[in-house]
């Protein structure tokens, strides 16, 4: 396991890489709990509504006010990171905010801040659901 100093030094796109997986797993778990008999293909379509860049961009807008200074700084590092991919199904602003959101999720996960992570992912999920 990495210590806090090592985690803080990770590139923001590395944080986003792990954050993407953590958030998608959270959403998949929540979607299947809410729709236990839904066919797998429909579960996938439901999940995509929450994990696409536009939904994550809406989510970060909804949680910015509750972020600590450190969390906001991680989000901004992720949002401002130079990405070498071009989004297919998102506008560039949404894509950058989504990357910042994923970096924040990755940071909280690696720092083992489970309670904070749960709170932020729950609020993000609710916000994405309202925009879906």
N, CA, C and O atoms as CSV, one atom per row, in Angstrom:
chain,resi,resn,atom,element,x,y,z
A,1,UNK,N,N,0.832,-1.177,0.000
A,1,UNK,CA,C,0.000,0.000,0.000
A,1,UNK,C,C,0.881,1.246,0.000
A,1,UNK,O,O,1.967,1.253,0.580
A,2,UNK,N,N,0.409,2.277,-0.644
A,2,UNK,CA,C,1.158,3.530,-0.704
A,2,UNK,C,C,0.830,4.389,0.517
A,2,UNK,O,O,-0.261,4.307,1.081
A,3,UNK,N,N,1.790,5.205,0.904
A,3,UNK,CA,C,1.525,6.131,1.996
A,3,UNK,C,C,0.930,7.425,1.428
A,3,UNK,O,O,0.865,7.606,0.212
A,4,UNK,N,N,0.501,8.316,2.316
A,4,UNK,CA,C,-0.175,9.550,1.886
A,4,UNK,C,C,0.700,10.413,0.995
A,4,UNK,O,O,0.209,11.006,0.034
A,5,UNK,N,N,1.983,10.493,1.298
A,5,UNK,CA,C,2.885,11.306,0.481
A,5,UNK,C,C,2.991,10.744,-0.930
A,5,UNK,O,O,2.987,11.499,-1.903
A,6,UNK,N,N,3.085,9.433,-1.044
A,6,UNK,CA,C,3.161,8.806,-2.369
A,6,UNK,C,C,1.871,9.018,-3.155
A,6,UNK,O,O,1.907,9.288,-4.355
A,7,UNK,N,N,0.749,8.895,-2.485
A,7,UNK,CA,C,-0.541,9.085,-3.150
A,7,UNK,C,C,-0.672,10.527,-3.627
A,7,UNK,O,O,-1.133,10.776,-4.741
A,8,UNK,N,N,-0.272,11.466,-2.793
A,8,UNK,CA,C,-0.358,12.882,-3.154
A,8,UNK,C,C,0.514,13.238,-4.345
A,8,UNK,O,O,0.243,14.215,-5.044
A,9,UNK,N,N,1.559,12.455,-4.583
A,9,UNK,CA,C,2.474,12.718,-5.692
A,9,UNK,C,C,2.075,12.016,-6.995
A,9,UNK,O,O,2.702,12.236,-8.031
A,10,UNK,N,N,1.049,11.184,-6.948
A,10,UNK,CA,C,0.636,10.489,-8.171
A,10,UNK,C,C,0.134,11.489,-9.205
A,10,UNK,O,O,-0.492,12.488,-8.853
A,11,UNK,N,N,0.405,11.224,-10.468
A,11,UNK,CA,C,-0.138,12.094,-11.524
A,11,UNK,C,C,-1.670,12.055,-11.480
A,11,UNK,O,O,-2.252,11.014,-11.174
A,12,UNK,N,N,-2.317,13.164,-11.779
A,12,UNK,CA,C,-3.773,13.208,-11.702
A,12,UNK,C,C,-4.461,12.193,-12.624
A,12,UNK,O,O,-5.541,11.702,-12.294
A,13,UNK,N,N,-3.863,11.875,-13.757
A,13,UNK,CA,C,-4.481,10.892,-14.636
A,13,UNK,C,C,-4.370,9.480,-14.074
A,13,UNK,O,O,-5.184,8.620,-14.413
A,14,UNK,N,N,-3.379,9.224,-13.223
A,14,UNK,CA,C,-3.309,7.936,-12.530
A,14,UNK,C,C,-4.405,7.843,-11.480
A,14,UNK,O,O,-5.015,6.789,-11.300
A,15,UNK,N,N,-4.652,8.946,-10.790
A,15,UNK,CA,C,-5.757,8.974,-9.833
A,15,UNK,C,C,-7.085,8.766,-10.554
A,15,UNK,O,O,-7.952,8.039,-10.071
A,16,UNK,N,N,-7.239,9.408,-11.713
A,16,UNK,CA,C,-8.472,9.265,-12.492
A,16,UNK,C,C,-8.636,7.836,-12.995
A,16,UNK,O,O,-9.754,7.327,-13.067
A,17,UNK,N,N,-7.537,7.195,-13.340
A,17,UNK,CA,C,-7.569,5.817,-13.826
A,17,UNK,C,C,-8.197,4.887,-12.789
A,17,UNK,O,O,-9.074,4.087,-13.116
A,18,UNK,N,N,-7.748,4.992,-11.548
A,18,UNK,CA,C,-8.309,4.147,-10.499
A,18,UNK,C,C,-9.692,4.644,-10.089
A,18,UNK,O,O,-10.570,3.842,-9.771
A,19,UNK,N,N,-9.886,5.944,-10.095
A,19,UNK,CA,C,-11.181,6.512,-9.723
A,19,UNK,C,C,-12.294,6.102,-10.666
A,19,UNK,O,O,-13.428,5.889,-10.237
A,20,UNK,N,N,-11.981,5.991,-11.945
A,20,UNK,CA,C,-12.962,5.544,-12.935
A,20,UNK,C,C,-13.475,4.152,-12.568
A,20,UNK,O,O,-14.680,3.906,-12.592
A,21,UNK,N,N,-12.573,3.256,-12.233
A,21,UNK,CA,C,-12.948,1.883,-11.881
A,21,UNK,C,C,-13.738,1.841,-10.574
A,21,UNK,O,O,-14.723,1.111,-10.469
A,22,UNK,N,N,-13.317,2.611,-9.589
A,22,UNK,CA,C,-13.990,2.622,-8.288
A,22,UNK,C,C,-15.419,3.143,-8.437
A,22,UNK,O,O,-16.356,2.557,-7.893
A,23,UNK,N,N,-15.585,4.241,-9.171
A,23,UNK,CA,C,-16.920,4.822,-9.330
A,23,UNK,C,C,-17.817,3.900,-10.149
A,23,UNK,O,O,-18.991,3.734,-9.817
A,24,UNK,N,N,-17.289,3.301,-11.208
A,24,UNK,CA,C,-18.126,2.404,-12.005
A,24,UNK,C,C,-18.573,1.197,-11.180
A,24,UNK,O,O,-19.724,0.774,-11.292
A,25,UNK,N,N,-17.702,0.644,-10.367
A,25,UNK,CA,C,-18.093,-0.475,-9.525
A,25,UNK,C,C,-19.169,-0.046,-8.517
A,25,UNK,O,O,-20.123,-0.784,-8.271
A,26,UNK,N,N,-19.013,1.137,-7.944
A,26,UNK,CA,C,-20.035,1.667,-7.034
A,26,UNK,C,C,-21.379,1.767,-7.754
A,26,UNK,O,O,-22.400,1.324,-7.229
A,27,UNK,N,N,-21.379,2.348,-8.956
A,27,UNK,CA,C,-22.618,2.524,-9.714
A,27,UNK,C,C,-23.222,1.172,-10.074
A,27,UNK,O,O,-24.431,0.981,-9.939
A,28,UNK,N,N,-22.401,0.236,-10.527
A,28,UNK,CA,C,-22.927,-1.093,-10.877
A,28,UNK,C,C,-23.596,-1.754,-9.673
A,28,UNK,O,O,-24.675,-2.333,-9.798
A,29,UNK,N,N,-22.959,-1.666,-8.518
A,29,UNK,CA,C,-23.549,-2.227,-7.299
A,29,UNK,C,C,-24.880,-1.566,-6.972
A,29,UNK,O,O,-25.849,-2.237,-6.617
A,30,UNK,N,N,-24.915,-0.270,-7.094
A,30,UNK,CA,C,-26.142,0.464,-6.753
A,30,UNK,C,C,-27.260,0.173,-7.757
A,30,UNK,O,O,-28.411,-0.019,-7.366
A,31,UNK,N,N,-26.926,0.142,-9.029
A,31,UNK,CA,C,-27.926,-0.137,-10.061
A,31,UNK,C,C,-28.512,-1.535,-9.878
A,31,UNK,O,O,-29.724,-1.717,-9.991
A,32,UNK,N,N,-27.673,-2.510,-9.599
A,32,UNK,CA,C,-28.189,-3.875,-9.440
A,32,UNK,C,C,-29.027,-4.011,-8.161
A,32,UNK,O,O,-29.978,-4.791,-8.127
A,33,UNK,N,N,-28.681,-3.263,-7.118
A,33,UNK,CA,C,-29.518,-3.264,-5.909
A,33,UNK,C,C,-30.886,-2.649,-6.187
A,33,UNK,O,O,-31.902,-3.114,-5.670
A,34,UNK,N,N,-30.905,-1.600,-7.008
A,34,UNK,CA,C,-32.157,-0.916,-7.322
A,34,UNK,C,C,-33.004,-1.676,-8.349
A,34,UNK,O,O,-34.223,-1.514,-8.390
A,35,UNK,N,N,-32.363,-2.495,-9.170
A,35,UNK,CA,C,-33.052,-3.222,-10.248
A,35,UNK,C,C,-32.583,-4.675,-10.277
A,35,UNK,O,O,-31.957,-5.089,-11.253
A,36,UNK,N,N,-32.865,-5.454,-9.245
A,36,UNK,CA,C,-32.288,-6.800,-9.143
A,36,UNK,C,C,-32.723,-7.782,-10.229
A,36,UNK,O,O,-32.021,-8.760,-10.482
A,37,UNK,N,N,-33.833,-7.550,-10.859
A,37,UNK,CA,C,-34.301,-8.497,-11.883
A,37,UNK,C,C,-34.083,-7.985,-13.307
A,37,UNK,O,O,-34.486,-8.639,-14.268
A,38,UNK,N,N,-33.459,-6.843,-13.443
A,38,UNK,CA,C,-33.238,-6.267,-14.770
A,38,UNK,C,C,-32.222,-7.104,-15.549
A,38,UNK,O,O,-31.222,-7.532,-14.974
A,39,UNK,N,N,-32.451,-7.347,-16.833
A,39,UNK,CA,C,-31.468,-8.085,-17.650
A,39,UNK,C,C,-30.125,-7.351,-17.710
A,39,UNK,O,O,-30.073,-6.127,-17.585
A,40,UNK,N,N,-29.053,-8.102,-17.900
A,40,UNK,CA,C,-27.695,-7.548,-17.870
A,40,UNK,C,C,-27.509,-6.404,-18.864
A,40,UNK,O,O,-26.882,-5.399,-18.530
A,41,UNK,N,N,-28.036,-6.539,-20.065
A,41,UNK,CA,C,-27.867,-5.474,-21.066
A,41,UNK,C,C,-28.512,-4.171,-20.589
A,41,UNK,O,O,-27.954,-3.090,-20.776
A,42,UNK,N,N,-29.677,-4.282,-19.979
A,42,UNK,CA,C,-30.344,-3.082,-19.471
A,42,UNK,C,C,-29.620,-2.519,-18.248
A,42,UNK,O,O,-29.596,-1.305,-18.042
A,43,UNK,N,N,-29.030,-3.405,-17.435
A,43,UNK,CA,C,-28.206,-2.930,-16.326
A,43,UNK,C,C,-27.048,-2.089,-16.849
A,43,UNK,O,O,-26.723,-1.037,-16.300
A,44,UNK,N,N,-26.434,-2.579,-17.924
A,44,UNK,CA,C,-25.321,-1.844,-18.535
A,44,UNK,C,C,-25.788,-0.469,-19.022
A,44,UNK,O,O,-25.135,0.540,-18.755
A,45,UNK,N,N,-26.900,-0.432,-19.725
A,45,UNK,CA,C,-27.411,0.842,-20.241
A,45,UNK,C,C,-27.738,1.805,-19.101
A,45,UNK,O,O,-27.499,3.008,-19.211
A,46,UNK,N,N,-28.279,1.279,-18.021
A,46,UNK,CA,C,-28.585,2.107,-16.854
A,46,UNK,C,C,-27.298,2.649,-16.232
A,46,UNK,O,O,-27.233,3.817,-15.849
A,47,UNK,N,N,-26.287,1.808,-16.135
A,47,UNK,CA,C,-25.008,2.212,-15.548
A,47,UNK,C,C,-24.350,3.317,-16.363
A,47,UNK,O,O,-23.802,4.265,-15.801
A,48,UNK,N,N,-24.402,3.198,-17.670
A,48,UNK,CA,C,-23.771,4.190,-18.552
A,48,UNK,C,C,-24.334,5.583,-18.294
A,48,UNK,O,O,-23.611,6.572,-18.409
A,49,UNK,N,N,-25.602,5.672,-17.952
A,49,UNK,CA,C,-26.212,6.980,-17.663
A,49,UNK,C,C,-25.495,7.707,-16.536
A,49,UNK,O,O,-25.460,8.937,-16.504
A,50,UNK,N,N,-24.926,6.944,-15.615
A,50,UNK,CA,C,-24.279,7.523,-14.435
A,50,UNK,C,C,-22.784,7.755,-14.616
A,50,UNK,O,O,-22.215,8.653,-13.996
A,51,UNK,N,N,-22.152,6.958,-15.452
A,51,UNK,CA,C,-20.694,7.034,-15.546
A,51,UNK,C,C,-20.208,7.814,-16.762
A,51,UNK,O,O,-19.004,8.026,-16.908
A,52,UNK,N,N,-21.110,8.245,-17.632
A,52,UNK,CA,C,-20.662,9.023,-18.788
A,52,UNK,C,C,-20.176,10.399,-18.322
A,52,UNK,O,O,-20.539,10.869,-17.244
A,53,UNK,N,N,-19.365,11.016,-19.140
A,53,UNK,CA,C,-18.713,12.274,-18.756
A,53,UNK,C,C,-19.717,13.359,-18.375
A,53,UNK,O,O,-19.496,14.084,-17.405
A,54,UNK,N,N,-20.803,13.482,-19.113
A,54,UNK,CA,C,-21.780,14.529,-18.815
A,54,UNK,C,C,-22.368,14.342,-17.414
A,54,UNK,O,O,-22.517,15.312,-16.671
A,55,UNK,N,N,-22.699,13.107,-17.053
A,55,UNK,CA,C,-23.257,12.829,-15.730
A,55,UNK,C,C,-22.229,13.126,-14.639
A,55,UNK,O,O,-22.574,13.701,-13.607
A,56,UNK,N,N,-20.974,12.742,-14.856
A,56,UNK,CA,C,-19.935,13.013,-13.862
A,56,UNK,C,C,-19.684,14.509,-13.734
A,56,UNK,O,O,-19.405,15.000,-12.640
A,57,UNK,N,N,-19.780,15.235,-14.840
A,57,UNK,CA,C,-19.633,16.683,-14.800
A,57,UNK,C,C,-20.750,17.304,-13.961
A,57,UNK,O,O,-20.495,18.192,-13.147
A,58,UNK,N,N,-21.978,16.841,-14.155
A,58,UNK,CA,C,-23.089,17.316,-13.326
A,58,UNK,C,C,-22.856,16.965,-11.867
A,58,UNK,O,O,-23.159,17.761,-10.978
A,59,UNK,N,N,-22.323,15.785,-11.617
A,59,UNK,CA,C,-22.081,15.340,-10.250
A,59,UNK,C,C,-21.081,16.236,-9.538
A,59,UNK,O,O,-21.296,16.619,-8.389
A,60,UNK,N,N,-20.001,16.568,-10.207
A,60,UNK,CA,C,-18.990,17.399,-9.544
A,60,UNK,C,C,-19.559,18.779,-9.244
A,60,UNK,O,O,-19.229,19.372,-8.217
A,61,UNK,N,N,-20.404,19.294,-10.122
A,61,UNK,CA,C,-21.036,20.588,-9.853
A,61,UNK,C,C,-21.886,20.518,-8.590
A,61,UNK,O,O,-21.956,21.484,-7.830
A,62,UNK,N,N,-22.531,19.379,-8.367
A,62,UNK,CA,C,-23.414,19.222,-7.214
A,62,UNK,C,C,-22.659,19.031,-5.904
A,62,UNK,O,O,-23.217,19.282,-4.836
A,63,UNK,N,N,-21.400,18.591,-5.963
A,63,UNK,CA,C,-20.675,18.311,-4.718
A,63,UNK,C,C,-19.559,19.312,-4.413
A,63,UNK,O,O,-18.938,19.232,-3.352
A,64,UNK,N,N,-19.297,20.241,-5.313
A,64,UNK,CA,C,-18.186,21.185,-5.098
A,64,UNK,C,C,-18.277,21.891,-3.748
A,64,UNK,O,O,-17.256,22.116,-3.097
A,65,UNK,N,N,-19.472,22.238,-3.330
A,65,UNK,CA,C,-19.636,23.002,-2.090
A,65,UNK,C,C,-19.258,22.225,-0.835
A,65,UNK,O,O,-18.992,22.829,0.204
A,66,UNK,N,N,-19.229,20.896,-0.914
A,66,UNK,CA,C,-18.899,20.108,0.282
A,66,UNK,C,C,-17.448,19.620,0.284
A,66,UNK,O,O,-17.018,18.967,1.235
A,67,UNK,N,N,-16.694,19.931,-0.769
A,67,UNK,CA,C,-15.309,19.464,-0.845
A,67,UNK,C,C,-14.408,20.269,0.083
A,67,UNK,O,O,-14.560,21.482,0.226
A,68,UNK,N,N,-13.486,19.580,0.699
A,68,UNK,CA,C,-12.457,20.261,1.491
A,68,UNK,C,C,-11.486,20.940,0.520
A,68,UNK,O,O,-11.546,20.712,-0.688
A,69,UNK,N,N,-10.612,21.758,1.049
A,69,UNK,CA,C,-9.619,22.417,0.199
A,69,UNK,C,C,-8.732,21.388,-0.515
A,69,UNK,O,O,-8.435,21.538,-1.700
A,70,UNK,N,N,-8.315,20.349,0.209
A,70,UNK,CA,C,-7.480,19.300,-0.393
A,70,UNK,C,C,-8.225,18.572,-1.509
A,70,UNK,O,O,-7.663,18.313,-2.573
A,71,UNK,N,N,-9.490,18.244,-1.259
A,71,UNK,CA,C,-10.292,17.545,-2.265
A,71,UNK,C,C,-10.506,18.414,-3.496
A,71,UNK,O,O,-10.413,17.931,-4.625
A,72,UNK,N,N,-10.792,19.692,-3.282
A,72,UNK,CA,C,-10.978,20.607,-4.415
A,72,UNK,C,C,-9.688,20.730,-5.227
A,72,UNK,O,O,-9.727,20.820,-6.454
A,73,UNK,N,N,-8.556,20.733,-4.540
A,73,UNK,CA,C,-7.266,20.826,-5.234
A,73,UNK,C,C,-7.022,19.579,-6.087
A,73,UNK,O,O,-6.519,19.688,-7.205
A,74,UNK,N,N,-7.369,18.409,-5.577
A,74,UNK,CA,C,-7.214,17.169,-6.356
A,74,UNK,C,C,-8.118,17.220,-7.578
A,74,UNK,O,O,-7.688,16.884,-8.682
A,75,UNK,N,N,-9.373,17.639,-7.391
A,75,UNK,CA,C,-10.285,17.783,-8.525
A,75,UNK,C,C,-9.692,18.705,-9.593
A,75,UNK,O,O,-9.697,18.373,-10.778
A,76,UNK,N,N,-9.186,19.855,-9.171
A,76,UNK,CA,C,-8.637,20.828,-10.123
A,76,UNK,C,C,-7.419,20.273,-10.851
A,76,UNK,O,O,-7.250,20.509,-12.047
A,77,UNK,N,N,-6.563,19.531,-10.132
A,77,UNK,CA,C,-5.403,18.901,-10.789
A,77,UNK,C,C,-5.880,17.938,-11.875
A,77,UNK,O,O,-5.327,17.909,-12.975
A,78,UNK,N,N,-6.899,17.156,-11.561
A,78,UNK,CA,C,-7.440,16.216,-12.545
A,78,UNK,C,C,-8.106,16.922,-13.706
A,78,UNK,O,O,-7.919,16.544,-14.863
A,79,UNK,N,N,-8.878,17.940,-13.403
A,79,UNK,CA,C,-9.571,18.702,-14.455
A,79,UNK,C,C,-8.584,19.365,-15.411
A,79,UNK,O,O,-8.836,19.444,-16.613
A,80,UNK,N,N,-7.472,19.836,-14.880
A,80,UNK,CA,C,-6.505,20.572,-15.695
A,80,UNK,C,C,-5.421,19.690,-16.308
A,80,UNK,O,O,-4.542,20.191,-17.010
A,81,UNK,N,N,-5.473,18.385,-16.052
A,81,UNK,CA,C,-4.436,17.483,-16.569
A,81,UNK,C,C,-4.490,17.419,-18.096
A,81,UNK,O,O,-5.561,17.450,-18.701
A,82,UNK,N,N,-3.336,17.332,-18.682
A,82,UNK,CA,C,-3.234,17.203,-20.142
A,82,UNK,C,C,-3.567,15.773,-20.526
A,82,UNK,O,O,-2.836,14.839,-20.197
A,83,UNK,N,N,-4.671,15.620,-21.220
A,83,UNK,CA,C,-5.099,14.302,-21.657
A,83,UNK,C,C,-4.701,14.094,-23.112
A,83,UNK,O,O,-4.740,15.025,-23.917
A,84,UNK,N,N,-4.323,12.878,-23.438
A,84,UNK,CA,C,-3.897,12.588,-24.801
A,84,UNK,C,C,-4.977,11.868,-25.594
A,84,UNK,O,O,-4.733,11.379,-26.697
A,85,UNK,N,N,-6.179,11.808,-25.018
A,85,UNK,CA,C,-7.304,11.221,-25.732
A,85,UNK,C,C,-8.347,12.294,-25.974
A,85,UNK,O,O,-8.428,13.282,-25.244
A,86,UNK,N,N,-9.134,12.087,-26.999
A,86,UNK,CA,C,-10.204,13.016,-27.340
A,86,UNK,C,C,-11.525,12.308,-27.050
A,86,UNK,O,O,-11.731,11.174,-27.484
A,87,UNK,N,N,-12.415,12.967,-26.323
A,87,UNK,CA,C,-13.683,12.313,-26.010
A,87,UNK,C,C,-14.521,12.072,-27.259
A,87,UNK,O,O,-14.610,12.925,-28.143
A,88,UNK,N,N,-15.139,10.880,-27.313
A,88,UNK,CA,C,-15.997,10.544,-28.458
A,88,UNK,C,C,-17.405,11.087,-28.269
A,88,UNK,O,O,-17.995,11.646,-29.194
A,89,UNK,N,N,-17.931,10.921,-27.083
A,89,UNK,CA,C,-19.343,11.226,-26.847
A,89,UNK,C,C,-19.550,12.289,-25.773
A,89,UNK,O,O,-20.555,12.270,-25.062
A,90,UNK,N,N,-18.612,13.203,-25.659
A,90,UNK,CA,C,-18.732,14.245,-24.637
A,90,UNK,C,C,-18.082,15.518,-25.139
A,90,UNK,O,O,-17.169,15.487,-25.965
A,91,UNK,N,N,-18.570,16.648,-24.622
A,91,UNK,CA,C,-17.863,17.882,-24.961
A,91,UNK,C,C,-16.626,17.985,-24.082
A,91,UNK,O,O,-16.546,17.346,-23.033
A,92,UNK,N,N,-15.680,18.777,-24.506
A,92,UNK,CA,C,-14.377,18.841,-23.841
A,92,UNK,C,C,-14.489,19.309,-22.389
A,92,UNK,O,O,-13.777,18.800,-21.523
A,93,UNK,N,N,-15.367,20.264,-22.113
A,93,UNK,CA,C,-15.533,20.749,-20.741
A,93,UNK,C,C,-16.037,19.660,-19.813
A,93,UNK,O,O,-15.518,19.480,-18.711
A,94,UNK,N,N,-17.059,18.929,-20.266
A,94,UNK,CA,C,-17.573,17.811,-19.465
A,94,UNK,C,C,-16.488,16.768,-19.250
A,94,UNK,O,O,-16.343,16.230,-18.152
A,95,UNK,N,N,-15.732,16.486,-20.292
A,95,UNK,CA,C,-14.675,15.474,-20.211
A,95,UNK,C,C,-13.621,15.858,-19.173
A,95,UNK,O,O,-13.190,15.017,-18.384
A,96,UNK,N,N,-13.212,17.114,-19.173
A,96,UNK,CA,C,-12.203,17.562,-18.201
A,96,UNK,C,C,-12.743,17.535,-16.772
A,96,UNK,O,O,-12.044,17.112,-15.852
A,97,UNK,N,N,-13.997,17.990,-16.582
A,97,UNK,CA,C,-14.586,17.942,-15.234
A,97,UNK,C,C,-14.762,16.492,-14.770
A,97,UNK,O,O,-14.560,16.181,-13.596
A,98,UNK,N,N,-15.143,15.606,-15.702
A,98,UNK,CA,C,-15.283,14.188,-15.353
A,98,UNK,C,C,-13.939,13.595,-14.949
A,98,UNK,O,O,-13.871,12.785,-14.024
A,99,UNK,N,N,-12.879,13.991,-15.629
A,99,UNK,CA,C,-11.544,13.515,-15.268
A,99,UNK,C,C,-11.167,14.007,-13.873
A,99,UNK,O,O,-10.577,13.260,-13.093
A,100,UNK,N,N,-11.497,15.235,-13.557
A,100,UNK,CA,C,-11.261,15.760,-12.217
A,100,UNK,C,C,-12.058,15.004,-11.166
A,100,UNK,O,O,-11.549,14.701,-10.087
A,101,UNK,N,N,-13.317,14.699,-11.488
A,101,UNK,CA,C,-14.160,13.914,-10.587
A,101,UNK,C,C,-13.544,12.546,-10.335
A,101,UNK,O,O,-13.458,12.104,-9.189
A,102,UNK,N,N,-13.116,11.874,-11.396
A,102,UNK,CA,C,-12.509,10.547,-11.259
A,102,UNK,C,C,-11.209,10.620,-10.461
A,102,UNK,O,O,-10.918,9.719,-9.674
A,103,UNK,N,N,-10.423,11.682,-10.653
A,103,UNK,CA,C,-9.192,11.843,-9.875
A,103,UNK,C,C,-9.521,11.967,-8.387
A,103,UNK,O,O,-8.838,11.383,-7.546
A,104,UNK,N,N,-10.561,12.724,-8.068
A,104,UNK,CA,C,-10.986,12.866,-6.677
A,104,UNK,C,C,-11.399,11.522,-6.099
A,104,UNK,O,O,-11.005,11.185,-4.983
A,105,UNK,N,N,-12.179,10.755,-6.835
A,105,UNK,CA,C,-12.619,9.442,-6.365
A,105,UNK,C,C,-11.401,8.538,-6.140
A,105,UNK,O,O,-11.312,7.857,-5.119
A,106,UNK,N,N,-10.464,8.535,-7.094
A,106,UNK,CA,C,-9.258,7.731,-6.957
A,106,UNK,C,C,-8.429,8.133,-5.750
A,106,UNK,O,O,-7.909,7.277,-5.033
A,107,UNK,N,N,-8.307,9.422,-5.527
A,107,UNK,CA,C,-7.558,9.946,-4.384
A,107,UNK,C,C,-8.172,9.478,-3.068
A,107,UNK,O,O,-7.469,8.972,-2.193
A,108,UNK,N,N,-9.484,9.649,-2.931
A,108,UNK,CA,C,-10.152,9.244,-1.695
A,108,UNK,C,C,-10.053,7.734,-1.476
A,108,UNK,O,O,-9.885,7.273,-0.347
A,109,UNK,N,N,-10.156,6.982,-2.549
A,109,UNK,CA,C,-10.039,5.528,-2.448
A,109,UNK,C,C,-8.645,5.124,-1.979
A,109,UNK,O,O,-8.504,4.334,-1.045
A,110,UNK,N,N,-7.627,5.662,-2.621
A,110,UNK,CA,C,-6.254,5.294,-2.260
A,110,UNK,C,C,-5.873,5.771,-0.866
A,110,UNK,O,O,-5.068,5.137,-0.183
A,111,UNK,N,N,-6.450,6.881,-0.452
A,111,UNK,CA,C,-6.183,7.403,0.898
A,111,UNK,C,C,-6.985,6.650,1.953
A,111,UNK,O,O,-6.857,6.920,3.147
A,112,UNK,N,N,-7.802,5.717,1.516
A,112,UNK,CA,C,-8.617,4.885,2.408
A,112,UNK,C,C,-9.586,5.725,3.248
A,112,UNK,O,O,-9.795,5.465,4.433
A,113,UNK,N,N,-10.161,6.723,2.608
A,113,UNK,CA,C,-11.151,7.579,3.269
A,113,UNK,C,C,-12.551,7.101,2.875
A,113,UNK,O,O,-13.285,7.790,2.166
A,114,UNK,N,N,-12.894,5.917,3.348
A,114,UNK,CA,C,-14.111,5.224,2.924
A,114,UNK,C,C,-15.383,6.009,3.231
A,114,UNK,O,O,-16.270,6.093,2.383
A,115,UNK,N,N,-15.487,6.581,4.423
A,115,UNK,CA,C,-16.705,7.319,4.767
A,115,UNK,C,C,-16.893,8.524,3.854
A,115,UNK,O,O,-17.997,8.788,3.376
A,116,UNK,N,N,-15.818,9.242,3.621
A,116,UNK,CA,C,-15.879,10.419,2.752
A,116,UNK,C,C,-16.195,9.998,1.317
A,116,UNK,O,O,-17.000,10.636,0.637
A,117,UNK,N,N,-15.566,8.937,0.872
A,117,UNK,CA,C,-15.793,8.408,-0.474
A,117,UNK,C,C,-17.252,8.012,-0.651
A,117,UNK,O,O,-17.867,8.342,-1.665
A,118,UNK,N,N,-17.810,7.307,0.330
A,118,UNK,CA,C,-19.218,6.894,0.253
A,118,UNK,C,C,-20.151,8.103,0.170
A,118,UNK,O,O,-21.090,8.112,-0.627
A,119,UNK,N,N,-19.896,9.106,0.982
A,119,UNK,CA,C,-20.732,10.311,0.973
A,119,UNK,C,C,-20.689,10.988,-0.397
A,119,UNK,O,O,-21.728,11.334,-0.959
A,120,UNK,N,N,-19.491,11.173,-0.924
A,120,UNK,CA,C,-19.341,11.871,-2.197
A,120,UNK,C,C,-19.933,11.055,-3.341
A,120,UNK,O,O,-20.600,11.611,-4.213
A,121,UNK,N,N,-19.698,9.744,-3.350
A,121,UNK,CA,C,-20.254,8.927,-4.429
A,121,UNK,C,C,-21.773,8.861,-4.341
A,121,UNK,O,O,-22.443,8.843,-5.374
A,122,UNK,N,N,-22.328,8.825,-3.140
A,122,UNK,CA,C,-23.776,8.820,-2.994
A,122,UNK,C,C,-24.378,10.107,-3.545
A,122,UNK,O,O,-25.351,10.064,-4.298
A,123,UNK,N,N,-23.812,11.238,-3.180
A,123,UNK,CA,C,-24.325,12.519,-3.685
A,123,UNK,C,C,-24.134,12.633,-5.196
A,123,UNK,O,O,-24.995,13.163,-5.897
A,124,UNK,N,N,-23.021,12.141,-5.687
A,124,UNK,CA,C,-22.763,12.171,-7.130
A,124,UNK,C,C,-23.774,11.308,-7.868
A,124,UNK,O,O,-24.283,11.702,-8.917
A,125,UNK,N,N,-24.064,10.144,-7.330
A,125,UNK,CA,C,-25.021,9.222,-7.950
A,125,UNK,C,C,-26.405,9.855,-8.000
A,125,UNK,O,O,-27.084,9.792,-9.025
A,126,UNK,N,N,-26.819,10.460,-6.904
A,126,UNK,CA,C,-28.137,11.105,-6.859
A,126,UNK,C,C,-28.200,12.237,-7.863
A,126,UNK,O,O,-29.199,12.382,-8.568
A,127,UNK,N,N,-27.155,13.040,-7.941
A,127,UNK,CA,C,-27.113,14.142,-8.891
A,127,UNK,C,C,-27.171,13.646,-10.328
A,127,UNK,O,O,-27.876,14.221,-11.158
A,128,UNK,N,N,-26.434,12.583,-10.624
A,128,UNK,CA,C,-26.437,12.018,-11.972
A,128,UNK,C,C,-27.823,11.454,-12.299
A,128,UNK,O,O,-28.277,11.552,-13.439
A,129,UNK,N,N,-28.498,10.862,-11.300
A,129,UNK,CA,C,-29.826,10.301,-11.511
A,129,UNK,C,C,-30.821,11.400,-11.860
A,129,UNK,O,O,-31.708,11.204,-12.692
A,130,UNK,N,N,-30.670,12.546,-11.227
A,130,UNK,CA,C,-31.579,13.669,-11.495
A,130,UNK,C,C,-31.393,14.196,-12.908
A,130,UNK,O,O,-32.342,14.683,-13.522
A,131,UNK,N,N,-30.177,14.102,-13.426
A,131,UNK,CA,C,-29.901,14.578,-14.778
A,131,UNK,C,C,-30.111,13.523,-15.838
A,131,UNK,O,O,-30.066,13.834,-17.028
A,132,UNK,N,N,-30.343,12.257,-15.432
A,132,UNK,CA,C,-30.487,11.153,-16.393
A,132,UNK,C,C,-31.823,11.194,-17.098
A,132,UNK,O,O,-32.105,10.338,-17.937
